[in-house]
Amino acid sequence: MSKKSKNILKAFLLVWLIIILIIIFTPSFGHLYEKIIGKKIHNSFIGSEHPEYLEGFFMAYVFFISLSLTIFGGKNKYYIILVFVGLDLLLFFGFWEGFIIDAGTASIGWLLGEGILKTYKLLKPKK
């Protein structure tokens, strides 16, 4: 197996891992969103029984995208993060509570990823 095909396989597995993590953690982020806002969320354009899952999905999305791209991204990882998280933040433009919460969640994911990278570099054996 060539190096290029191994990198493609790793990227494919990382994308699926991110999707699975977003799906698993959407309810938790939705409940966290509801606690931050301090009220029951009633309006959702999907019209599901649990509208907080929509906001939780976006929180989980920006968190895991920021975290994973910070850890596994290459030279242009910050531009890629800006594009992916920027798409989400554009959806919340005008809804300031969601915009601020998602920007904060993305920042927390980025800081956690940077902390993991710094810790890895410190613990990595010197050659």
Order of alpha helices (4+ residues) and beta strands (2+ residues): alpha-alpha-alpha-alpha
